[in-house]
Amino acid sequence: MTSIGRTRARGVETLSLDATGTRNALSAALVGELADALTDCAKDPGVRAAVLTHTGTTFCAGADLRDPPDPDAFVGLLRQIVELPKPVVARVTGHVRAGGLGLLAACDITAASTESTFAFTEVRIGVAPAVISLPLLPRTDPRALSRYYLTGERFDAPEAARIGLLTATGDDVDAVLAPVLDGLRRSAPQGLAETKRLLTTRVLETFDREAADLTALSARLFSSPQAREGMTAFLERRDPAWVL
């Protein structure tokens, strides 16, 4: 059963995370299928841009704790989005948690409806937003990240736009994105590819410098006793032992 829906309209390929039973959590299968779909987009001259969206009320709930992806595979997916020679646009009409925020940060343009909510929940299960920091740190307000990384608080779409996680937000996300997609359709493929290369230089430098260390940190934390307690508590819908 596929986890990625695919449609196309006037050169825009829409890739939909479609694993609603797990709230589009980042499983090994979903990460692999999304990477394959993006590879196809890169090779297809009929694709001018890709839109990454979702079915259901959650864009992405973060890592699938029952079937997590290999950290190297997830880093590879984030880098693939950043390096894709075509713009990748995120369209969100629901909730985004943890690793899902890394997907947003890797995209070139991000838009969400005002009903969407966001949270870096890693600290609440005993881990850290390690590999997703590769695209997040160069693109998002550092003082805001200090707060939301450390507290796991939920924040809304206007706040996500204020701190640089979103490009734009509005009640009707498709109305927000209409002029964006029109602009991309009017742009030359070469112009888009080279302009994207200019815009992503700092992000890719962060990948080159820090990916190995952050991948190792992620693996170490997820195998730790505190993380096991945090993930067990999450799955059992109870507070972990450290809550005061």
WOMOLIN-V827531 format. One record per pair of residues at least 12 apart in sequence whose ideal C-beta (glycine too) atoms are under 10 Angstrom apart, sorted by the first residue. I is the first residue (numbers start at 1). J is the second residue. Records with the same first field share a line. If there is no record, write none. Layout:
I=J / J
This chain:
1=18 / 19 / 21 / 29
2=18 / 19 / 29 / 30 / 33 / 37
3=16 / 17 / 18 / 19 / 20 / 21 / 22 / 24 / 25 / 27 / 29 / 30 / 31 / 32 / 33 / 34 / 37
4=16 / 17 / 18 / 19 / 29 / 30 / 32 / 33 / 34 / 35 / 36 / 37 / 38 / 52
5=17 / 18 / 37 / 53 / 54 / 55
6=18 / 33 / 37 / 40 / 41 / 50
7=51 / 53
8=41 / 44 / 46 / 47 / 50 / 51
9=51 / 181 / 185
10=48 / 181 / 182 / 185
11=44 / 45 / 46 / 47 / 48 / 49 / 86 / 181 / 184 / 185 / 189
12=47 / 48 / 49 / 50 / 51 / 86 / 87 / 89 / 177 / 181 / 184 / 185
13=37 / 38 / 40 / 41 / 44 / 46 / 47 / 48 / 49 / 50 / 51 / 52 / 86 / 88
14=49 / 50 / 51 / 52 / 53 / 89 / 91
15=33 / 34 / 37 / 38 / 40 / 41 / 50 / 51 / 52 / 53 / 54 / 88
16=37 / 51 / 52 / 53 / 54 / 55 / 56 / 91
17=30 / 33 / 34 / 52 / 53 / 54 / 55 / 56 / 58 / 59 / 60 / 100 / 103
18=30 / 33 / 53 / 54 / 55 / 56
19=33 / 54 / 55 / 56 / 58 / 60 / 61 / 64
20=54 / 55 / 56 / 57 / 58
21=56
22=56 / 58 / 60 / 61 / 64 / 65 / 66 / 67
23=54 / 56 / 57 / 58 / 59 / 60 / 61 / 62 / 64 / 94 / 95 / 97 / 100
24=54 / 55 / 56 / 57 / 58 / 59 / 60 / 61 / 62 / 64 / 94 / 95 / 96 / 100 / 103
25=58 / 60 / 61 / 62 / 63 / 64 / 65 / 66 / 67 / 68 / 69 / 97 / 98 / 99 / 100
26=60 / 61 / 62 / 63 / 64 / 65 / 67 / 68 / 69 / 73 / 74 / 77 / 98 / 99 / 100 / 102 / 103
27=63 / 64 / 65 / 66 / 67 / 68 / 69
28=64 / 67 / 68 / 69 / 70 / 73 / 74
29=64 / 67 / 69
30=60 / 64 / 67 / 69 / 77
31=63 / 64 / 68 / 69 / 70 / 73 / 74 / 76 / 77 / 78 / 99 / 103
32=69 / 70 / 73 / 76 / 77
34=52 / 77 / 80 / 81 / 103
35=69 / 73 / 74 / 76 / 77 / 80 / 81
37=50 / 52
38=50 / 52 / 77 / 80 / 81 / 83 / 84 / 86 / 88
39=80 / 84
41=84 / 85 / 86 / 88
42=80 / 83 / 84 / 85 / 86
43=85
44=86
45=189
47=84 / 86 / 189
48=86 / 87 / 181 / 184 / 185 / 186 / 187 / 188 / 189 / 192
49=84 / 86 / 87 / 88 / 89 / 108 / 109 / 180 / 181 / 183 / 184 / 185 / 187 / 189 / 192
50=81 / 84 / 86 / 87 / 88 / 89 / 90 / 107 / 108 / 184
51=87 / 88 / 89 / 90 / 91 / 107 / 109 / 111 / 177 / 180 / 181 / 184
52=81 / 88 / 89 / 90 / 91 / 92 / 103 / 104 / 106 / 107 / 110
53=89 / 90 / 91 / 92 / 93 / 94 / 111 / 173 / 177
54=90 / 91 / 92 / 93 / 94 / 95 / 96 / 100 / 103
55=93 / 94
56=93 / 94 / 95
57=93 / 94 / 95 / 115 / 116
58=92 / 93 / 94 / 95 / 96 / 97 / 100 / 116 / 117
59=90 / 91 / 92 / 93 / 94 / 95 / 96 / 97 / 100 / 101 / 103 / 104 / 112 / 116 / 118
60=92 / 94 / 95 / 96 / 97 / 98 / 99 / 100 / 101 / 102 / 103 / 104
61=94 / 95 / 96 / 97 / 98 / 99 / 100 / 121
62=96 / 97 / 98 / 99 / 100 / 101 / 102 / 119 / 120 / 121 / 122 / 125 / 129 / 132
63=97 / 98 / 99 / 100 / 102 / 122 / 125 / 127 / 132 / 218 / 222 / 231
64=99
65=125 / 222 / 227 / 230 / 231 / 232 / 234 / 235
66=231 / 235
68=99 / 218 / 222 / 231
69=99
70=215 / 219
71=130 / 131 / 211 / 214 / 215 / 216 / 217 / 218 / 219 / 222
72=131 / 211 / 212 / 215 / 218 / 219
74=99 / 102 / 103 / 131 / 132 / 215 / 218
75=102 / 130 / 131 / 132 / 134 / 207 / 211 / 212 / 214 / 215 / 218
76=207 / 211 / 215
77=99 / 102 / 103 / 106 / 131
78=99 / 102 / 103 / 105 / 106 / 107 / 131 / 132 / 134 / 135 / 136 / 203 / 207 / 211
79=106 / 134 / 135 / 200 / 203 / 204 / 207 / 208 / 211
80=106
81=102 / 103 / 104 / 105 / 106 / 107 / 108 / 135 / 200
82=105 / 106 / 107 / 108 / 134 / 135 / 138 / 196 / 199 / 200 / 203 / 204 / 206 / 207
83=106 / 196 / 197 / 200 / 203 / 204 / 207
84=106 / 107 / 108 / 193 / 196 / 200
85=189 / 190 / 192 / 193 / 194 / 196 / 197
86=108 / 184 / 189 / 192 / 193 / 196
87=107 / 108 / 109 / 180 / 181 / 183 / 184 / 187 / 192 / 193 / 195 / 196 / 199
88=103 / 106 / 107 / 108 / 109 / 110 / 196
89=107 / 108 / 109 / 110 / 111 / 167 / 177 / 180 / 181 / 184
90=103 / 104 / 105 / 106 / 107 / 108 / 109 / 110 / 111 / 112 / 165 / 166 / 167 / 173 / 177
91=107 / 109 / 110 / 111 / 112 / 113 / 173 / 174 / 176 / 177 / 180 / 181
92=104 / 110 / 111 / 112 / 113 / 115 / 116 / 117 / 118 / 157 / 160 / 166 / 169 / 173
93=111 / 112 / 113 / 114 / 115 / 116 / 172 / 173 / 174
94=112 / 113 / 115 / 116 / 117
95=112 / 115 / 116 / 117 / 118 / 119 / 154
96=110 / 112 / 116 / 117 / 118 / 119 / 120 / 157 / 160 / 165 / 166
97=117 / 118 / 119 / 120 / 121 / 122 / 152 / 154
98=118 / 119 / 120 / 121 / 122 / 123 / 124 / 125 / 127 / 129 / 132 / 152
99=120 / 121 / 122 / 129 / 131 / 132 / 218
100=118 / 119 / 132
101=118 / 119 / 120 / 121 / 122 / 129 / 132 / 135 / 136 / 140 / 148 / 160 / 165
102=120 / 129 / 130 / 131 / 132 / 133 / 134 / 135 / 136
103=132 / 135
104=118 / 132 / 135 / 136 / 139 / 140 / 160 / 165 / 166 / 167
105=132 / 133 / 134 / 135 / 136 / 137 / 138 / 139 / 140 / 164 / 165 / 203
106=132 / 134 / 135 / 136 / 139 / 200 / 203 / 207
107=135 / 139 / 167
108=167 / 180 / 184 / 192 / 195 / 196 / 199 / 200
109=166 / 167 / 168 / 177 / 180 / 181 / 183 / 184
110=139 / 160 / 161 / 164 / 165 / 166 / 167 / 168 / 169 / 177
111=157 / 161 / 166 / 167 / 168 / 169 / 170 / 173 / 174 / 175 / 176 / 177 / 180
112=156 / 157 / 158 / 160 / 161 / 165 / 166 / 167 / 168 / 169 / 170 / 173 / 176
113=157 / 169 / 170 / 171 / 172 / 173 / 174 / 175 / 176
114=156 / 157 / 158 / 161 / 169 / 170 / 171 / 172 / 173 / 176
115=156 / 157 / 169 / 171 / 173
116=156 / 157 / 160 / 166 / 169 / 173
117=154 / 155 / 156 / 157 / 159 / 160
118=148 / 153 / 154 / 155 / 156 / 157 / 159 / 160 / 163 / 165 / 166
119=148 / 151 / 152 / 153 / 154 / 155
120=132 / 133 / 136 / 145 / 147 / 148 / 149 / 150 / 151 / 152 / 153 / 154 / 155
121=148 / 152 / 153 / 154 / 230 / 234
122=149 / 152 / 218 / 221 / 222 / 227 / 230
123=148 / 149 / 150 / 151 / 152 / 230
124=151 / 152 / 230 / 233 / 234 / 239 / 240 / 242 / 243
125=152 / 221 / 222 / 226 / 227 / 228 / 229 / 230 / 231 / 232 / 233 / 234 / 235 / 240
126=221 / 222 / 224 / 225 / 226 / 227 / 228 / 229 / 230 / 231 / 233 / 234 / 240 / 241 / 242
127=217 / 218 / 220 / 221 / 222 / 223 / 224 / 226 / 227 / 230 / 231
128=149 / 150 / 214 / 217 / 218 / 220 / 221 / 222 / 227
129=145 / 148 / 149 / 152 / 214 / 218
130=210 / 213 / 214 / 215 / 216 / 217 / 218 / 219 / 220 / 221 / 222
131=207 / 210 / 211 / 214 / 215 / 216 / 217 / 218 / 219
132=149 / 214 / 218
133=145 / 149 / 206 / 210 / 214 / 217 / 218
134=203 / 204 / 206 / 207 / 208 / 209 / 210 / 211 / 214 / 215
135=200 / 203 / 204 / 206 / 207
136=149 / 164 / 165 / 203 / 206
137=202 / 203 / 206 / 210
138=164 / 200 / 201 / 202 / 203 / 204 / 205 / 206 / 207
139=163 / 164 / 165 / 199 / 200 / 202 / 203 / 206
140=160 / 163 / 164 / 165 / 166
141=162 / 163 / 164 / 165
142=163 / 164
143=163
144=159 / 160 / 162 / 163 / 164 / 165
145=163 / 164 / 165
147=163
148=160 / 163 / 165
156=169
157=169 / 170 / 171 / 173
158=170
167=180
168=180
226=240 / 241 / 242
227=240
229=241 / 242
230=242
